[in-house]
Amino acid sequence: MAAYREVTLSVASMRRRASEIRAEMVANVLSVDVAVGDTVAPGDTVLLLESMKMEIPVISELGGVVQQIKVSTGDVVQEGDLLVELG
């Protein structure tokens, strides 16, 4: 039973992570291009980051509705920080 529970929790964690958009590098947030409640499609730009004088669009890999935005324009994000959560 314990092994089954661990596998179930792992699958649930993977599903949760799929809806999270995280920073891939240390960067400054230049703009937030979505709002809570917006519907995004795969390939839509949700944020614009700046790192080493380069602008880096953050593209959604999945479609969904924006549930939470965890950053604001001007914030500094670290690699792995949660930026946007889709539902």
Biotite code that builds the C-alpha atoms (Angstrom):
import biotite.structure as struc

atoms = struc.array([
    struc.Atom([0.000, 0.000, 0.000], chain_id="A", res_id=1, res_name="MET", atom_name="CA", element="C"),
    struc.Atom([2.815, 2.436, 0.826], chain_id="A", res_id=2, res_name="ALA", atom_name="CA", element="C"),
    struc.Atom([4.422, 1.905, -2.594], chain_id="A", res_id=3, res_name="ALA", atom_name="CA", element="C"),
    struc.Atom([1.107, 2.616, -4.297], chain_id="A", res_id=4, res_name="TYR", atom_name="CA", element="C"),
    struc.Atom([0.704, 5.853, -2.326], chain_id="A", res_id=5, res_name="ARG", atom_name="CA", element="C"),
    struc.Atom([4.211, 7.040, -3.302], chain_id="A", res_id=6, res_name="GLU", atom_name="CA", element="C"),
    struc.Atom([3.528, 6.429, -6.997], chain_id="A", res_id=7, res_name="VAL", atom_name="CA", element="C"),
    struc.Atom([0.169, 8.211, -6.763], chain_id="A", res_id=8, res_name="THR", atom_name="CA", element="C"),
    struc.Atom([1.774, 11.235, -5.094], chain_id="A", res_id=9, res_name="LEU", atom_name="CA", element="C"),
    struc.Atom([4.520, 11.308, -7.722], chain_id="A", res_id=10, res_name="SER", atom_name="CA", element="C"),
    struc.Atom([1.985, 11.332, -10.559], chain_id="A", res_id=11, res_name="VAL", atom_name="CA", element="C"),
    struc.Atom([-0.016, 14.076, -8.835], chain_id="A", res_id=12, res_name="ALA", atom_name="CA", element="C"),
    struc.Atom([3.170, 16.125, -8.401], chain_id="A", res_id=13, res_name="SER", atom_name="CA", element="C"),
    struc.Atom([4.041, 15.742, -12.083], chain_id="A", res_id=14, res_name="MET", atom_name="CA", element="C"),
    struc.Atom([0.587, 16.968, -13.091], chain_id="A", res_id=15, res_name="ARG", atom_name="CA", element="C"),
    struc.Atom([0.933, 19.979, -10.829], chain_id="A", res_id=16, res_name="ARG", atom_name="CA", element="C"),
    struc.Atom([4.346, 20.854, -12.210], chain_id="A", res_id=17, res_name="ARG", atom_name="CA", element="C"),
    struc.Atom([3.086, 20.711, -15.792], chain_id="A", res_id=18, res_name="ALA", atom_name="CA", element="C"),
    struc.Atom([0.836, 23.697, -15.083], chain_id="A", res_id=19, res_name="SER", atom_name="CA", element="C"),
    struc.Atom([3.641, 25.794, -13.590], chain_id="A", res_id=20, res_name="GLU", atom_name="CA", element="C"),
    struc.Atom([5.797, 28.132, -15.643], chain_id="A", res_id=21, res_name="ILE", atom_name="CA", element="C"),
    struc.Atom([9.176, 28.560, -13.952], chain_id="A", res_id=22, res_name="ARG", atom_name="CA", element="C"),
    struc.Atom([12.223, 30.736, -14.618], chain_id="A", res_id=23, res_name="ALA", atom_name="CA", element="C"),
    struc.Atom([14.998, 28.974, -16.487], chain_id="A", res_id=24, res_name="GLU", atom_name="CA", element="C"),
    struc.Atom([17.657, 31.501, -15.441], chain_id="A", res_id=25, res_name="MET", atom_name="CA", element="C"),
    struc.Atom([18.351, 34.486, -13.228], chain_id="A", res_id=26, res_name="VAL", atom_name="CA", element="C"),
    struc.Atom([16.649, 37.456, -14.879], chain_id="A", res_id=27, res_name="ALA", atom_name="CA", element="C"),
    struc.Atom([14.710, 40.682, -14.433], chain_id="A", res_id=28, res_name="ASN", atom_name="CA", element="C"),
    struc.Atom([10.991, 40.727, -15.256], chain_id="A", res_id=29, res_name="VAL", atom_name="CA", element="C"),
    struc.Atom([10.497, 43.326, -18.007], chain_id="A", res_id=30, res_name="LEU", atom_name="CA", element="C"),
    struc.Atom([6.767, 42.769, -18.508], chain_id="A", res_id=31, res_name="SER", atom_name="CA", element="C"),
    struc.Atom([3.915, 40.520, -17.494], chain_id="A", res_id=32, res_name="VAL", atom_name="CA", element="C"),
    struc.Atom([1.787, 39.967, -20.591], chain_id="A", res_id=33, res_name="ASP", atom_name="CA", element="C"),
    struc.Atom([-1.126, 38.063, -19.020], chain_id="A", res_id=34, res_name="VAL", atom_name="CA", element="C"),
    struc.Atom([-3.589, 38.617, -16.180], chain_id="A", res_id=35, res_name="ALA", atom_name="CA", element="C"),
    struc.Atom([-5.325, 36.218, -13.806], chain_id="A", res_id=36, res_name="VAL", atom_name="CA", element="C"),
    struc.Atom([-8.249, 34.674, -15.663], chain_id="A", res_id=37, res_name="GLY", atom_name="CA", element="C"),
    struc.Atom([-6.692, 35.018, -19.126], chain_id="A", res_id=38, res_name="ASP", atom_name="CA", element="C"),
    struc.Atom([-6.755, 31.959, -21.373], chain_id="A", res_id=39, res_name="THR", atom_name="CA", element="C"),
    struc.Atom([-3.396, 31.094, -22.926], chain_id="A", res_id=40, res_name="VAL", atom_name="CA", element="C"),
    struc.Atom([-2.658, 28.675, -25.729], chain_id="A", res_id=41, res_name="ALA", atom_name="CA", element="C"),
    struc.Atom([0.539, 26.715, -26.275], chain_id="A", res_id=42, res_name="PRO", atom_name="CA", element="C"),
    struc.Atom([3.098, 29.087, -27.750], chain_id="A", res_id=43, res_name="GLY", atom_name="CA", element="C"),
    struc.Atom([1.663, 32.264, -26.180], chain_id="A", res_id=44, res_name="ASP", atom_name="CA", element="C"),
    struc.Atom([4.100, 34.668, -24.526], chain_id="A", res_id=45, res_name="THR", atom_name="CA", element="C"),
    struc.Atom([3.231, 35.156, -20.852], chain_id="A", res_id=46, res_name="VAL", atom_name="CA", element="C"),
    struc.Atom([6.231, 37.189, -19.646], chain_id="A", res_id=47, res_name="LEU", atom_name="CA", element="C"),
    struc.Atom([9.248, 39.004, -20.965], chain_id="A", res_id=48, res_name="LEU", atom_name="CA", element="C"),
    struc.Atom([12.502, 38.579, -19.045], chain_id="A", res_id=49, res_name="LEU", atom_name="CA", element="C"),
    struc.Atom([15.850, 40.353, -19.421], chain_id="A", res_id=50, res_name="GLU", atom_name="CA", element="C"),
    struc.Atom([19.175, 38.732, -18.693], chain_id="A", res_id=51, res_name="SER", atom_name="CA", element="C"),
    struc.Atom([22.623, 39.888, -19.785], chain_id="A", res_id=52, res_name="MET", atom_name="CA", element="C"),
    struc.Atom([21.014, 42.665, -21.874], chain_id="A", res_id=53, res_name="LYS", atom_name="CA", element="C"),
    struc.Atom([18.966, 40.138, -23.858], chain_id="A", res_id=54, res_name="MET", atom_name="CA", element="C"),
    struc.Atom([15.159, 40.048, -23.894], chain_id="A", res_id=55, res_name="GLU", atom_name="CA", element="C"),
    struc.Atom([13.820, 36.529, -23.385], chain_id="A", res_id=56, res_name="ILE", atom_name="CA", element="C"),
    struc.Atom([10.135, 35.770, -23.978], chain_id="A", res_id=57, res_name="PRO", atom_name="CA", element="C"),
    struc.Atom([8.662, 33.162, -21.637], chain_id="A", res_id=58, res_name="VAL", atom_name="CA", element="C"),
    struc.Atom([6.433, 30.944, -23.757], chain_id="A", res_id=59, res_name="ILE", atom_name="CA", element="C"),
    struc.Atom([3.669, 28.718, -22.398], chain_id="A", res_id=60, res_name="SER", atom_name="CA", element="C"),
    struc.Atom([4.152, 25.093, -23.414], chain_id="A", res_id=61, res_name="GLU", atom_name="CA", element="C"),
    struc.Atom([0.571, 24.233, -22.448], chain_id="A", res_id=62, res_name="LEU", atom_name="CA", element="C"),
    struc.Atom([-2.788, 25.886, -22.790], chain_id="A", res_id=63, res_name="GLY", atom_name="CA", element="C"),
    struc.Atom([-4.917, 26.842, -19.808], chain_id="A", res_id=64, res_name="GLY", atom_name="CA", element="C"),
    struc.Atom([-6.316, 29.640, -17.705], chain_id="A", res_id=65, res_name="VAL", atom_name="CA", element="C"),
    struc.Atom([-3.952, 31.807, -15.670], chain_id="A", res_id=66, res_name="VAL", atom_name="CA", element="C"),
    struc.Atom([-4.619, 30.991, -11.998], chain_id="A", res_id=67, res_name="GLN", atom_name="CA", element="C"),
    struc.Atom([-1.820, 32.964, -10.328], chain_id="A", res_id=68, res_name="GLN", atom_name="CA", element="C"),
    struc.Atom([0.940, 35.352, -11.320], chain_id="A", res_id=69, res_name="ILE", atom_name="CA", element="C"),
    struc.Atom([3.803, 35.183, -8.839], chain_id="A", res_id=70, res_name="LYS", atom_name="CA", element="C"),
    struc.Atom([5.973, 38.035, -10.199], chain_id="A", res_id=71, res_name="VAL", atom_name="CA", element="C"),
    struc.Atom([5.666, 41.699, -11.103], chain_id="A", res_id=72, res_name="SER", atom_name="CA", element="C"),
    struc.Atom([7.483, 43.962, -13.530], chain_id="A", res_id=73, res_name="THR", atom_name="CA", element="C"),
    struc.Atom([10.886, 44.844, -12.056], chain_id="A", res_id=74, res_name="GLY", atom_name="CA", element="C"),
    struc.Atom([11.238, 41.682, -9.960], chain_id="A", res_id=75, res_name="ASP", atom_name="CA", element="C"),
    struc.Atom([14.466, 39.694, -10.077], chain_id="A", res_id=76, res_name="VAL", atom_name="CA", element="C"),
    struc.Atom([13.839, 35.958, -10.447], chain_id="A", res_id=77, res_name="VAL", atom_name="CA", element="C"),
    struc.Atom([16.163, 33.063, -9.755], chain_id="A", res_id=78, res_name="GLN", atom_name="CA", element="C"),
    struc.Atom([16.421, 29.849, -11.757], chain_id="A", res_id=79, res_name="GLU", atom_name="CA", element="C"),
    struc.Atom([13.473, 27.633, -10.826], chain_id="A", res_id=80, res_name="GLY", atom_name="CA", element="C"),
    struc.Atom([11.277, 30.401, -9.375], chain_id="A", res_id=81, res_name="ASP", atom_name="CA", element="C"),
    struc.Atom([7.548, 29.998, -10.041], chain_id="A", res_id=82, res_name="LEU", atom_name="CA", element="C"),
    struc.Atom([6.389, 32.708, -12.436], chain_id="A", res_id=83, res_name="LEU", atom_name="CA", element="C"),
    struc.Atom([2.859, 31.756, -13.509], chain_id="A", res_id=84, res_name="VAL", atom_name="CA", element="C"),
    struc.Atom([0.478, 28.953, -12.626], chain_id="A", res_id=85, res_name="GLU", atom_name="CA", element="C"),
    struc.Atom([-2.064, 27.696, -15.157], chain_id="A", res_id=86, res_name="LEU", atom_name="CA", element="C"),
    struc.Atom([-5.179, 25.680, -14.422], chain_id="A", res_id=87, res_name="GLY", atom_name="CA", element="C"),
])
